[in-house]
C-alpha cells in the first residue's frame, strides 16, 4: 500500500510497502508520486526490480553504488577496509555490464590480481565482495543476477592455488627485540607519540591497535583494575559489543602502571587515554623495526605476544578469552605457541 506525505520543501514523498518490500521516492508533484507508486506496486507483484535505481542499474559499478546507498540509508557505516575494496572493484570492474561478469571474466580477474602480487587471501576477499554486491542487488532489489559464476570461478582459482586461506602468523617478538624497539623509541627526541609506552601496553593487555587508541579515562577503574573496551571487534556484532577486561601484571608489563604513567605524561585525565592516531603509531613501529633491521614484525603481533604470555602464565583458554575478547575459543588455539622454557615456570607455580 502506498502512502504520500508533503515535505517542508513542498515536495511529495511516496512510500510503498508491499509483500515485505519497502521503497520510497521524492517528487515535485503528487500526481507523479502516485503514478510512480502504482508502477512500483505492479513491479513488486511481477517480482521485478522495485526501485528506479535498481531498474537503471546496467553496470557492476551501478550495483556497487546501490549497495553503498542502501547501507547509508540505514546508517550502517562501511569500514575502512571494505570501503577501499569497493573503490578498487569499482575501478577495475565497474564498467562491465552485468552479463559480462561471467565465470571466464572472474577467473581472468583473479589471475590478473595474482600477477599483480595479490595473495590467495586477498583474491578470495575480492571475490567475496563481488558476491556480496550481487547477492545484495538480487535479494534487496530483485535484480536478475546469478551467483553461480562467482562460485565456479572461486573453485577454479582455488584449484590453481590463487584463492585460499592464508598462513597463520606465528611470529613472536623476542624480549631482546622488544627491549631494543622500546629503548630506541624512548631515546628518540623527535618521536612525539609515546609509542614505547603503547607497545608495552599492547603486550600487557593483548588489545588491538584501534582499541588502544579508543579507550577513555572514564573506562578505567584503578580500584578494581578493570578497563572497559567499547564496541570490541566481533564479526557477528558491529556495535554494542562492550567488554570489561582485567588489567593484569603477568606479561612483564603492568597495564595499570602504564596507564598511570601515561596520565603523568599527558597531564590529562579525560577523553582518550592514548589520544593518538593508530596509523601513526603503526608507522612509527614499522619505521623503528626497519631501522633496527628487525624482520617481519607487525604491530598486531604484539596482541599475539600478549595472548601467548597469558597462556604461559598458566591461564586457561576460557580465562584468556576474558582478556582478549575471543568469542570462538578455537581461534585462541593458534596463540598457544608456548616457549618450551616457560613450562618450568608454569610447573613451579603449580607446585607452590
Order of alpha helices (4+ residues) and beta strands (2+ residues): beta-beta-beta-alpha-alpha-alpha-alpha-alpha-alpha-alpha-alpha-alpha-alpha-beta-beta-beta-alpha-alpha-alpha-alpha-alpha-alpha
